[in-house]
Amino acid sequence: RGIYAFCGATVRMPLAFGWGNAMRWLLTGDQFDAAEAHRIGLVQEVVEPGSELTRALEIAERIAAAAPLAVAATLRSARRSVEHGAEAALRDLYPDAVALHATADAQLGITTYLDRKRPAFAGS
């Protein structure tokens, strides 16, 4: 189409979707539908039109109900892996786990899991 994808798509797409998929879309400008986006991992699921926000809120509520310190540590570790490589992320896993396991939320999570109860995490 006469346009160079200079905003990072040439870097991100091969890493995210594989070389073949990325080259097809980058070199041809072909578009893809929701089913194809799901197949390559661009979206986690496809829902009926009009129910996107409802589904997104359901997922957000599940995340919000989880232990906040564990969610934050998970995000940090995943970002570290993407930004600095798996080795950097792996190096910090154990110290992060030790710190998290010493929290009240970790103890609450174990207790409520064993008792089959729903925890109310405090972020401590």
C-alpha positions as CSV (number, residue, x, y, z in Angstrom):
1,R,0.0,0.0,0.0
2,G,3.0,2.2,-0.2
3,I,3.3,2.7,3.6
4,Y,6.2,1.5,5.8
5,A,5.1,0.3,9.2
6,F,7.6,2.4,11.1
7,C,5.8,2.6,14.4
8,G,7.2,-0.8,15.6
9,A,4.9,-3.3,13.9
10,T,7.9,-4.8,12.1
11,V,9.5,-5.5,15.4
12,R,6.5,-6.5,17.5
13,M,4.5,-8.6,15.0
14,P,7.1,-11.3,14.2
15,L,7.7,-11.7,17.9
16,A,4.0,-11.9,18.8
17,F,2.5,-13.8,15.8
18,G,5.4,-15.7,14.2
19,W,7.4,-14.8,11.1
20,G,5.0,-16.1,8.5
21,N,1.9,-14.4,9.8
22,A,3.8,-11.2,10.4
23,M,5.3,-11.1,6.9
24,R,2.0,-11.9,5.3
25,W,0.3,-8.9,6.9
26,L,3.2,-6.5,6.9
27,L,4.1,-7.1,3.2
28,T,0.5,-7.4,1.8
29,G,-1.5,-5.2,4.1
30,D,-4.1,-8.0,4.2
31,Q,-6.7,-7.6,7.0
32,F,-7.9,-10.4,9.2
33,D,-11.1,-11.1,11.0
34,A,-11.8,-11.9,14.6
35,A,-11.5,-15.6,14.1
36,E,-8.0,-15.1,12.6
37,A,-7.0,-12.7,15.4
38,H,-8.0,-15.4,17.9
39,R,-6.1,-18.1,16.0
40,I,-2.8,-16.1,16.1
41,G,-3.3,-15.0,19.7
42,L,-4.0,-11.3,19.1
43,V,-7.2,-11.6,21.1
44,Q,-7.8,-14.1,23.9
45,E,-11.4,-14.9,22.9
46,V,-14.1,-13.9,20.4
47,V,-17.5,-12.9,21.8
48,E,-20.8,-11.9,20.3
49,P,-21.0,-8.3,19.0
50,G,-22.3,-6.0,21.8
51,S,-21.1,-8.3,24.6
52,E,-17.4,-7.2,24.5
53,L,-17.6,-4.8,27.5
54,T,-19.6,-7.3,29.6
55,R,-17.0,-10.0,29.0
56,A,-14.1,-7.6,29.7
57,L,-15.7,-6.5,33.0
58,E,-16.2,-10.2,34.0
59,I,-12.4,-10.8,33.5
60,A,-11.5,-7.6,35.2
61,E,-13.7,-8.5,38.2
62,R,-11.8,-11.9,38.5
63,I,-8.5,-10.1,38.5
64,A,-9.7,-7.5,41.0
65,A,-10.8,-10.3,43.3
66,A,-7.3,-11.8,43.3
67,A,-4.6,-11.0,45.8
68,P,-3.3,-7.5,44.7
69,L,0.3,-8.2,45.7
70,A,0.4,-11.4,43.7
71,V,-1.3,-9.7,40.7
72,A,1.3,-6.9,40.8
73,A,4.2,-9.4,41.1
74,T,2.9,-11.5,38.2
75,L,2.7,-8.3,36.0
76,R,6.2,-7.3,37.1
77,S,7.6,-10.7,36.3
78,A,5.9,-10.9,32.9
79,R,7.0,-7.4,32.0
80,R,10.5,-8.2,33.1
81,S,10.6,-11.2,30.9
82,V,9.4,-9.3,27.8
83,E,11.6,-6.3,28.4
84,H,14.8,-7.9,29.7
85,G,14.5,-11.6,28.8
86,A,13.6,-14.8,30.5
87,E,16.9,-15.0,32.4
88,A,16.3,-11.7,34.1
89,A,12.7,-12.7,35.1
90,L,13.8,-16.1,36.3
91,R,16.5,-14.5,38.5
92,D,14.0,-12.5,40.4
93,L,11.3,-15.2,40.8
94,Y,12.6,-16.7,44.1
95,P,13.1,-13.5,46.0
96,D,9.7,-12.3,44.8
97,A,8.1,-15.6,45.9
98,V,9.7,-15.5,49.3
99,A,8.5,-11.9,49.9
100,L,4.9,-12.8,48.7
101,H,4.7,-15.9,50.8
102,A,5.4,-13.9,53.9
103,T,2.3,-11.7,53.4
104,A,-1.1,-12.0,55.1
105,D,-2.8,-12.4,51.7
106,A,-0.7,-15.5,51.0
107,Q,-1.7,-17.1,54.2
108,L,-5.3,-16.1,53.7
109,G,-5.2,-17.6,50.2
110,I,-3.9,-21.0,51.4
111,T,-6.4,-21.1,54.3
112,T,-9.4,-20.2,52.2
113,Y,-8.3,-22.6,49.5
114,L,-8.1,-25.5,51.9
115,D,-11.4,-24.5,53.5
116,R,-13.0,-24.0,50.1
117,K,-14.0,-20.4,51.0
118,R,-13.7,-17.2,49.0
119,P,-10.9,-14.9,50.2
120,A,-11.2,-11.2,50.7
121,F,-7.6,-10.0,50.1
122,A,-6.4,-6.8,51.7
123,G,-3.2,-6.3,49.8
124,S,-1.0,-7.0,52.8
